[in-house]
Amino acid sequence: MKLKYDIAIQEVANKFVAVAKNGETEEVEKVFTMNETGVIILRALIDGADTVAIVSQLLAEYDVTPQEAETEVNTFVDMLTKNGIAENL
């Protein structure tokens, strides 16, 4: 999985907002909100982590089963892909 944009994450009014900018033109292409779990997943993806590493991070952070953590990661990645923010390699 590869992110198609440069992404900045900010906390605004107790919500997390991600801004996806075109790396060449610096134009804002997409803006979306997410919860704390989404922030952890997105930051890990930005750092190049794979699903296994992200699941491990969620397991360390939250009281969830490995299956729940993997489902969260896959659901978030699917959302990024469907919205054109990421692409499968």
NORVEN-V81647 format. One record per backbone hydrogen bond with DSSP energy under -1.0 kcal/mol. CO is the residue of the C=O (numbers start at 0). NH is the residue of the N-H. E is the energy in kcal/mol with one decimal. If there is no record, write none. Layout:
CO,NH,E
CO,NH,E
//
This chain:
1,86,-2.5
5,20,-3.4
7,18,-2.8
9,16,-3.2
11,14,-1.4
14,11,-3.5
15,33,-2.0
16,9,-2.8
17,31,-2.2
18,7,-2.2
19,28,-3.2
19,29,-1.6
20,5,-2.6
21,25,-2.6
26,21,-2.8
29,19,-3.1
31,17,-3.4
33,15,-1.1
34,38,-1.8
35,39,-2.1
36,40,-2.4
37,41,-3.1
38,42,-2.8
39,43,-2.0
40,44,-2.4
41,45,-2.6
42,46,-1.8
43,48,-2.8
44,47,-1.5
49,53,-2.2
50,54,-2.9
51,55,-2.1
52,56,-1.9
53,57,-2.4
54,58,-2.4
55,59,-1.8
56,60,-1.5
57,61,-2.9
61,63,-1.5
64,68,-2.4
65,69,-2.5
66,70,-2.3
67,71,-2.2
68,72,-2.3
69,73,-2.7
70,74,-2.6
71,75,-2.3
72,76,-2.7
73,77,-2.4
74,78,-2.0
75,79,-2.3
76,80,-2.4
77,81,-2.9
78,82,-1.7
79,84,-2.7
79,85,-1.3
80,83,-1.6
84,3,-3.2
86,1,-2.8
//
